[in-house]
């Protein structure tokens, strides 16, 4: 079984004993249901699972009176043989988007508190009206204050290292070089840069990582990734409304081309000649809300709060998983990445995509910095420890005029340059190998 950080999150949630249900959101096939099932079976005396997609008749449990007493009576009647023990039972409501009453009932189950309750589902980020699935109903009352929401992502690089067989002490050994800003021994540094290239190719989707861990066969991984991409296409076909189906698919399919350009700002004209946000803006919102992409807005003034200084009409889009991006590019591009023979603008887009993932999975929001009247551009600026910190990404180890200018003008407390190389520090700028983005 793959070790996931979400498991520790669930343990912490259980230990706090607060009267709240947990709602886990995230893209399809990133391991939400699996981790809750493992958690429920390992950490509770009894585990009760209701999957509204697999067994739609169980929606009857949430019809009529939504008091906890009535819900649990109906639940025990519909699920004979299931044991309910106060304080020792986890109730898991999976695919909850199929049962609006169950989402409303989370408030009353949280107030009752006799059992722990976790809910999850597909495309929960979509607002009502964005989803064409006729079985997805509008929630009458969102359980504000009684529902804790958390977004789960595919495996981050540290989790990938765990799957590779590395223990936490090895990762802490690497962290020590980051904290002391000392060079990593060359053989070790080259080893982990090589593993990062494998992570770029395999990505973090659990089934793909497990296949790689079991077989070390990149062709087998490609088959898994193509299956996931097909499932995403099916989601678009089922859940996007009317003409949005074609437009969402067109925007999603344009991303490998968009990221292979020198200027990686998203351009509607790359989707369709002379297209504008009026036609495709809702499609971008759909992709963002479904967690299939990460959006990175341009910040014209790098001051806190960044959200107040961002330009909503200037943005980049990154795929939620770099392995899926590489699967779209194909096996020859994967081979070129693995052997360090990838060249051109696509190389920069690939490395930007994986760093965007690493930052998102570390809890950062994505912004980039580019002024209208200057060629100065930085791939990312983040809010860290009450400051704005620039992060420049170099696929190789070229010069950093933009970062140098940013430091001279804005005097950030630290500035990071991510490269294919080793650690260095001078004049407020810290140079890091790409894999150390996990420590930022």
C-alpha positions in Angstrom: 0.0 0.0 0.0 1.3 3.5 -0.9 2.0 5.7 2.1 0.1 8.9 2.0 0.3 12.1 4.0 -3.5 12.2 4.1 -3.5 9.3 6.5 -1.7 11.4 9.1 -4.1 14.2 8.4 -7.0 11.8 9.1 -5.3 10.6 12.4 -5.0 14.2 13.5 -8.6 15.0 12.6 -9.8 11.9 14.6 -7.7 12.8 17.6 -9.1 16.4 17.9 -12.6 15.0 18.5 -14.2 18.2 17.2 -17.9 18.0 16.2 -17.4 18.3 12.5 -17.7 16.0 9.5 -14.8 15.9 7.0 -15.4 16.5 3.3 -12.5 15.3 1.1 -12.4 17.0 -2.4 -10.0 16.4 -5.3 -9.7 15.1 -8.8 -10.9 11.6 -9.7 -8.5 8.7 -9.1 -6.1 10.5 -6.7 -6.9 7.9 -3.9 -9.6 9.6 -1.8 -11.8 6.5 -1.3 -8.9 4.1 -0.9 -7.3 6.1 1.9 -10.6 6.6 3.8 -11.3 2.8 3.6 -7.9 2.0 4.9 -8.2 4.5 7.7 -11.7 3.2 8.6 -10.7 -0.4 8.7 -7.4 0.2 10.6 -8.4 2.9 13.1 -12.0 2.0 14.1 -13.8 -0.9 15.6 -16.3 -0.8 12.7 -16.4 0.9 9.3 -19.7 1.7 7.5 -19.4 2.7 3.9 -22.2 4.0 1.7 -21.4 4.6 -1.9 -24.3 6.5 -3.6 -23.0 5.8 -7.1 -22.6 2.1 -6.6 -25.8 1.7 -4.5 -28.2 4.5 -5.4 -31.0 2.9 -3.4 -29.2 3.9 -0.2 -30.2 7.5 -0.9 -33.5 6.5 0.8 -31.6 6.7 4.1 -31.6 10.5 3.8 -35.2 11.0 2.7 -37.6 12.6 5.1 -36.6 13.4 8.7 -32.8 14.3 8.8 -32.3 14.0 12.5 -29.3 11.9 13.4 -31.5 9.4 15.3 -33.7 8.8 12.2 -30.8 8.6 9.8 -28.9 6.1 11.9 -32.1 4.0 12.4 -32.6 3.9 8.6 -28.9 3.2 8.1 -29.0 0.2 10.4 -32.1 -1.1 8.6 -30.6 -0.8 5.1 -27.3 -2.3 6.2 -28.0 -5.4 8.3 -25.0 -6.8 10.0 -23.2 -3.6 10.3 -22.1 -2.7 13.8 -22.5 0.8 15.2 -20.4 1.6 18.3 -20.5 5.0 19.8 -17.1 6.7 19.4 -15.6 3.7 17.6 -17.4 3.7 14.2 -16.5 5.6 11.1 -19.3 6.3 8.6 -18.1 7.0 5.1 -20.5 8.7 2.6 -18.8 8.3 -0.8 -19.9 9.9 -4.0 -21.9 12.3 -1.9 -22.6 14.6 -4.8 -25.2 12.0 -5.8 -27.2 12.6 -2.7 -27.9 16.3 -1.8 -29.8 15.4 1.3 -26.8 13.5 2.7 -24.6 16.7 2.3 -27.3 18.7 4.1 -27.5 16.1 6.9 -23.7 16.4 7.7 -24.7 19.3 10.0 -27.0 17.1 12.1 -24.6 14.2 12.1 -21.8 16.5 13.3 -24.0 17.9 16.0 -24.9 14.4 17.2 -21.3 13.3 17.3 -21.8 9.7 18.2 -19.9 8.4 15.2 -17.2 10.0 13.1 -18.3 10.9 9.5 -16.2 11.4 6.4 -17.7 12.3 3.0 -16.1 12.4 -0.4 -17.0 12.5 -4.0 -16.1 13.3 -7.6 -16.0 16.8 -9.0 -17.2 18.3 -5.7 -15.5 21.6 -6.6 -18.1 22.2 -9.3 -20.8 24.6 -8.3 -24.4 23.6 -8.9 -25.3 24.6 -12.4 -21.8 23.7 -13.7 -22.6 19.9 -13.6 -24.7 18.3 -16.3 -25.2 15.1 -14.4 -28.9 14.9 -13.8 -28.3 12.9 -10.6 -26.3 15.7 -9.0 -28.9 17.8 -7.1 -28.6 21.3 -5.6 -27.8 21.1 -1.9 -30.6 22.7 0.1 -28.3 23.8 3.0 -24.5 23.6 3.1 -23.5 22.5 6.6 -21.3 25.6 7.3 -19.4 25.3 10.5 -20.0 21.5 10.7 -18.1 20.5 7.6 -14.4 20.7 7.3 -13.2 20.7 3.7 -9.8 19.4 2.6 -8.4 19.0 -0.9 -6.4 15.9 -1.7 -3.9 15.7 -4.5 -2.0 13.0 -6.3 1.3 11.9 -4.6 3.8 14.6 -4.0 7.5 14.0 -4.5 8.2 13.0 -0.9 5.4 10.4 -1.2 6.9 9.2 -4.4 10.2 8.8 -2.6 8.4 6.7 0.0 7.0 4.5 -2.8 10.5 4.3 -4.2 11.7 2.8 -0.9 13.3 5.8 0.8 12.6 6.3 4.5 11.9 9.6 6.2 15.5 9.8 7.6 16.9 10.0 4.0 14.5 12.8 3.2 15.5 14.6 6.4 19.2 14.2 5.5 18.4 16.0 2.2 16.5 18.7 4.1 19.6 19.4 6.2 21.5 20.5 3.1 18.5 22.8 2.2 18.4 24.3 5.6 22.2 24.8 5.9 22.5 25.9 2.2 25.3 23.5 1.7 26.1 21.5 -1.5 24.8 18.0 -1.6 27.4 15.4 -2.5 27.4 15.2 -6.3 26.5 11.5 -6.5 23.6 11.9 -4.2 22.4 15.1 -5.9 22.5 13.4 -9.3 20.6 10.4 -8.0 17.7 12.5 -6.7 17.6 14.7 -9.8 17.3 11.4 -11.8 14.4 10.3 -9.5 12.7 13.6 -10.0 12.8 13.0 -13.8 11.1 9.7 -13.2 8.5 11.5 -11.0 7.9 13.9 -13.9 7.3 11.0 -16.2 5.3 8.8 -13.8 3.5 11.5 -12.0 1.7 11.1 -8.7 -1.6 9.3 -9.7 -1.7 6.4 -7.2 -2.4 3.7 -9.8 0.5 4.9 -12.0 2.9 5.1 -9.1 1.9 1.6 -7.9 2.4 0.2 -11.4 5.9 1.8 -11.6 6.8 0.6 -8.1 5.7 -3.0 -9.0 7.2 -3.2 -12.6 9.6 -0.3 -13.2 8.1 -0.4 -16.7 7.3 3.0 -18.2 5.2 1.4 -21.0 2.9 -0.1 -18.3 2.7 3.3 -16.6 1.7 4.9 -19.9 -1.2 2.4 -20.3 -2.4 3.4 -16.8 -2.1 7.1 -17.6 -4.0 6.8 -20.8 -6.8 5.0 -18.9 -7.0 7.9 -16.4 -7.0 10.5 -19.3 -9.8 8.6 -20.9 -11.7 8.7 -17.6 -11.2 12.5 -17.4 -12.5 12.8 -21.0 -15.6 10.8 -19.9 -16.0 13.1 -16.9 -16.0 16.1 -19.2 -18.6 14.4 -21.5 -20.8 13.6 -18.6 -20.5 16.6 -16.4 -19.9 19.6 -18.6 -23.2 21.2 -19.8 -24.3 21.5 -23.4 -21.9 23.2 -25.6 -19.4 23.5 -22.8 -18.5 19.8 -23.4 -16.7 20.7 -26.6 -15.2 23.9 -25.3 -13.9 22.4 -22.0 -12.4 19.5 -23.9 -10.8 21.9 -26.4 -9.2 24.0 -23.6 -7.9 20.9 -21.8 -6.5 19.4 -25.0 -4.7 22.7 -25.8 -2.6 22.7 -22.6 0.3 20.6 -24.0 0.6 23.1 -26.8 0.3 26.1 -24.5 3.0 24.8 -22.2 5.3 24.2 -25.1 5.4 27.9 -26.2 8.0 30.4 -25.0 5.3 32.6 -23.6 3.2 30.2 -21.5 0.4 32.6 -20.7 -2.8 30.9 -21.6 -4.1 32.1 -25.0 -7.7 31.5 -26.1 -6.4 31.8 -29.7 -4.5 28.6 -29.1 -7.8 26.9 -28.6 -9.6 28.5 -31.5 -8.5 31.3 -33.9 -9.7 34.7 -32.7 -11.4 33.1 -29.6 -11.8 35.2 -26.5 -12.7 34.8 -22.8 -16.3 35.5 -23.6 -16.6 32.2 -25.3 -14.1 30.1 -23.3 -14.0 31.7 -19.9 -16.6 29.4 -18.3 -14.6 26.4 -19.7 -11.5 27.5 -17.8 -13.6 27.9 -14.6 -15.0 24.4 -15.1 -11.5 22.9 -15.5 -10.2 24.8 -12.4 -13.2 23.9 -10.2 -12.9 20.2 -11.3 -9.3 20.2 -10.1 -8.1 19.0 -13.5 -5.8 22.1 -13.8 -4.0 24.5 -11.5 -4.4 28.2 -12.3 -1.5 30.7 -11.9 -2.5 34.4 -12.1 -0.2 37.2 -13.1 0.7 39.6 -10.2 1.5 43.1 -11.4 2.7 44.3 -8.0 4.4 41.7 -5.8 2.9 42.9 -2.5 0.7 41.2 0.1 -2.0 40.0 -0.4 -1.1 38.7 -3.8 -4.7 37.9 -4.6 -5.5 41.7 -4.4 -2.8 42.4 -7.0 -3.5 39.6 -9.5 -4.9 40.0 -12.9 -7.7 37.5 -13.5 -7.5 37.9 -17.3 -3.8 36.9 -17.4 -3.0 33.4 -16.2 -1.2 30.2 -16.9 -2.7 26.8 -16.7 -0.9 23.7 -15.5 -2.1 20.1 -15.5 -2.9 18.7 -12.1 -0.4 15.9 -12.7 2.9 16.1 -14.7 2.7 12.4 -15.5 -0.5 13.0 -17.3 1.1 15.9 -19.2 3.9 13.7 -20.3 1.4 10.9 -21.2 -0.2 13.4 -23.6 3.2 14.2 -25.1 3.9 10.5 -25.6 6.7 7.9 -25.0 9.4 9.6 -27.0 9.1 12.8 -25.0 9.2 10.7 -21.8 12.4 9.1 -23.0 13.9 12.5 -23.8 13.1 13.7 -20.3 14.5 10.6 -18.6 17.8 10.8 -20.6 18.1 14.6 -20.3 17.7 15.0 -24.1 14.6 17.2 -24.0 15.2 20.6 -25.6 13.2 23.7 -26.6 10.4 25.5 -25.0 8.5 22.3 -24.0 11.3 21.5 -21.6 10.7 24.7 -19.7 6.9 24.0 -19.7 7.4 20.5 -18.3 9.6 21.8 -15.4 7.3 24.6 -14.7 4.4 22.1 -14.5 6.1 19.9 -12.0 7.2 22.8 -9.8 3.7 24.2 -9.9 2.5 20.8 -8.5 5.2 20.8 -5.8 4.2 24.2 -4.6 0.4 23.5 -4.7 1.0 20.3 -2.7 3.0 22.3 -0.1 0.0 24.5 0.4 0.9 27.6 -1.7 -1.4 29.4 -4.1 0.1 30.0 -7.6 1.0 33.4 -9.0 3.6 34.6 -11.5 5.1 38.0 -11.9 5.3 39.9 -15.2 5.1 43.6 -16.0 3.4 44.9 -19.1 6.3 47.2 -20.1 9.2 44.9 -19.4 10.5 41.5 -20.4 11.1 40.7 -16.7 9.1 37.6 -15.7 9.3 35.2 -12.8 7.6 31.8 -13.0 6.2 31.9 -9.5 5.8 34.3 -6.5 4.5 32.9 -3.3 3.4 34.1 0.1 5.7 32.6 2.7 6.2 33.6 6.4 4.4 36.9 5.8 6.6 37.9 2.8 6.4 37.6 -1.0 9.1 35.2 -2.2 10.1 34.8 -5.8 10.7 31.3 -7.3 12.5 31.1 -10.7 12.5 27.8 -12.6 15.3 27.0 -15.0 15.1 23.7 -16.8 18.9 23.9 -17.1 21.2 26.4 -15.3 21.1 29.5 -17.3 21.4 33.2 -16.2 18.7 34.8 -14.0 18.4 38.5 -15.1 14.7 38.6 -14.1 15.4 37.3 -10.6 18.3 39.6 -10.2 16.2 42.6 -11.2 13.4 41.5 -8.8 15.9 41.3 -5.9 17.3 44.7 -6.7 13.9 46.4 -6.9 11.8 44.6 -4.2 14.5 43.2 -1.7 12.7 39.9 -0.8 13.9 38.1 2.3 15.0 35.2 0.1 14.8 34.3 -3.6 14.9 30.8 -5.0 16.3 29.7 -8.3 15.5 26.1 -9.1 18.0 24.5 -11.5 19.5 21.3 -12.9 22.5 21.6 -10.5 23.4 21.9 -6.9 22.9 24.3 -3.9 24.4 27.7 -3.8 23.7 31.0 -1.9 24.7 34.6 -2.6 23.2 38.0 -2.2 19.8 36.9 -1.0 19.5 34.3 -3.8 19.4 30.6 -3.0 20.0 28.2 -5.9 18.5 24.7 -5.4 18.2 21.5 -7.4 14.6 21.1 -8.7 13.7 18.3 -6.3 14.3 20.6 -3.3 11.2 22.6 -4.2 9.5 20.1 -1.8 11.3 21.9 1.1 10.3 25.5 0.2 
